[in-house]
């Protein structure tokens, strides 16, 4: 192998290694399944074949343009990374770029790709990503994921408290009513899947609570409704299917239905403290386009500040079709559609969300404007004795029901059949 071929092979290997390292160090369960399957090596082989069979002819003035854009890149604090690192965090855009390049610039069999061409392609991909507000928003969400994970300390429990205000109009033109509440969350520093949360009125009454419980090696949530909440006169304790149960149920559907359900599960619509946030963020990074009718969530970002003057990134997302649901003591869960616009204010210092504003428009005509403000976030020692926040204290006499993952997903698909009509009403 001559020196040119050796350099070309090394650059291809370095680029492939950056993808492998990213996938193997990511704690997402889907990446683990991919790595442990027999699909990783063929995928890398296909990547290498693509990289070595294309040619990029730079236009006139490209060298000066690249030098100028590199200077701009170095001046931006958010994106102070090498092009390869930016590409590594924005895998979706990279894949789409490579597929496009491979289609339009494929050479006759055996024609090599030069090392210079590889460099130009990498830089072009990085600049295309950095020019896109959506990609910049995705990059911020990636850093938010890392910040969320770093918050939790082994041997401690992370406590977060949110102040939430809902401004509700039950029907168009109806008078507005205001509801105030707090959301408290605890995450076990030894295992972040061990989590609990509860919704509390200003007077301190718990009306809704969540706890992750290990059952046969899987985390199966428990959801408690106080008597009278969600039209349950006696209250309800739902034993909710585990994430694995949902994924196994989704795998039994075929074709488009399966892809829709996998998109639904990937977006974190089923609440878990921190985990649902991270799943939603990861879905935004990985999905090039949504599966109809769960269309792509649109992202944008701008510099802003909180009401008290703290500098933040203002990350806005538009979810044209989103699903909400409630468990019931009999029959399948109630599932409905809504359109949601969310603005998250993410601290420039910590990359943690400190405030969010949401607008929900549902298919029944209700409009809810929700403001969430982070009040407390602290790592605490686990209590040596006394009340443990991870214990879900349910009053005697509350009905208990084991819910069905299959029934839930059937209702999701049934609700999504109403999406075309819903979209025509909300646009």
DARA-V691488 format. One record per residue. RES is the residue in one small letter. OMEGA is omega in whole degrees, 0 to 359 (* if undefined). Layout:
BEGIN
{{RES OMEGA} {RES OMEGA}}
END
This chain:
BEGIN
{{x 179} {x 186} {x 180} {x 179} {x 181} {x 178} {x 180} {x 180} {x 181} {x 180} {x 176} {x 180} {x 180} {x 181} {x 179} {x 179} {x 181} {x 177} {x 181} {x 181} {x 179} {x 182} {x 184} {x 178} {x 178} {x 183} {x 178} {x 185} {x 180} {x 177} {x 178} {x 180} {x 180} {x 181} {x 183} {x 178} {x 179} {x 184} {x 188} {x 183} {x 177} {x 179} {x 178} {x 178} {x 178} {x 178} {x 180} {x 180} {x 179} {x 183} {x 185} {x 183} {x 180} {x 180} {x 175} {x 176} {x 183} {x 178} {x 178} {x 178} {x 184} {x 183} {x 180} {x 180} {x 180} {x 180} {x 180} {x 182} {x 176} {x 176} {x 177} {x 180} {x 182} {x 182} {x 183} {x 184} {x 183} {x 188} {x 182} {x 178} {x 175} {x 178} {x 181} {x 180} {x 177} {x 178} {x 182} {x 180} {x 182} {x 188} {x 184} {x 181} {x 179} {x 182} {x 180} {x 180} {x 183} {x 179} {x 180} {x 181} {x 182} {x 182} {x 189} {x 185} {x 182} {x 181} {x 171} {x 184} {x 175} {x 181} {x 186} {x 172} {x 183} {x 178} {x 178} {x 179} {x 177} {x 179} {x 181} {x 180} {x 180} {x 180} {x 179} {x 178} {x 181} {x 182} {x 178} {x 179} {x 184} {x 178} {x 186} {x 176} {x 180} {x 180} {x 178} {x 176} {x 179} {x 178} {x 177} {x 179} {x 178} {x 179} {x 176} {x 176} {x 181} {x 180} {x 178} {x 180} {x 182} {x 178} {x 188} {x 183} {x 178} {x 180} {x 179} {x 169} {x 180} {x 178} {x 174} {x 176} {x 180} {x 171} {x 187} {x 176} {x 177} {x 172} {x 194} {x 167} {x 186} {x 177} {x 178} {x 179} {x 179} {x 177} {x 181} {x 171} {x 184} {x 175} {x 179} {x 181} {x 173} {x 171} {x 177} {x 181} {x 173} {x 179} {x 181} {x 181} {x 179} {x 180} {x 187} {x 173} {x 177} {x 188} {x 178} {x 179} {x 177} {x 176} {x 189} {x 176} {x 177} {x 179} {x 177} {x 180} {x 178} {x 179} {x 180} {x 181} {x 183} {x 173} {x 175} {x 183} {x 178} {x 179} {x 182} {x 176} {x 180} {x 178} {x 181} {x 183} {x 170} {x 181} {x 181} {x 170} {x 174} {x 178} {x 181} {x 181} {x 177} {x 178} {x 175} {x 187} {x 182} {x 186} {x 182} {x 167} {x 180} {x 169} {x 191} {x 177} {x 176} {x 177} {x 178} {x 177} {x 179} {x 182} {x 178} {x 178} {x 180} {x 181} {x 181} {x 173} {x 183} {x 170} {x 184} {x 180} {x 179} {x 181} {x 178} {x 182} {x 177} {x 175} {x 179} {x 181} {x 182} {x 187} {x 174} {x 179} {x 177} {x 191} {x 164} {x 178} {x 180} {x 186} {x 179} {x 175} {x 184} {x 178} {x 178} {x 180} {x 180} {x 178} {x 179} {x 180} {x 190} {x 188} {x 174} {x 178} {x 178} {x 175} {x 180} {x 2} {x 174} {x 187} {x 180} {x 173} {x 182} {x 182} {x 171} {x 182} {x 174} {x 175} {x 181} {x 178} {x 176} {x 179} {x 179} {x 171} {x 180} {x 179} {x 183} {x 165} {x 180} {x 184} {x 183} {x 176} {x 178} {x 180} {x 186} {x 177} {x 179} {x 181} {x 172} {x 181} {x 172} {x 175} {x 179} {x 180} {x 176} {x 181} {x 180} {x 179} {x 173} {x 182} {x 178} {x 183} {x 172} {x 171} {x 185} {x 170} {x 184} {x 172} {x 177} {x 177} {x 186} {x 185} {x 176} {x 180} {x 188} {x 186} {x 176} {x 176} {x 181} {x 180} {x 172} {x 176} {x 184} {x 171} {x 180} {x 173} {x 185} {x 187} {x 175} {x 178} {x 180} {x 175} {x 180} {x 173} {x 186} {x 174} {x 178} {x 177} {x 178} {x 182} {x 183} {x 168} {x 187} {x 172} {x 183} {x 170} {x 174} {x 181} {x 178} {x 176} {x 181} {x 185} {x 177} {x 183} {x 180} {x 175} {x 178} {x 184} {x 183} {x 179} {x 178} {x 177} {x 178} {x 180} {x 179} {x 179} {x 174} {x 185} {x 185} {x 176} {x 181} {x 180} {x 179} {x 183} {x 175} {x 179} {x 175} {x 180} {x 179} {x 179} {x 183} {x 175} {x 178} {x 186} {x 181} {x 179} {x 180} {x 181} {x 180} {x 180} {x 188} {x 179} {x *}}
END
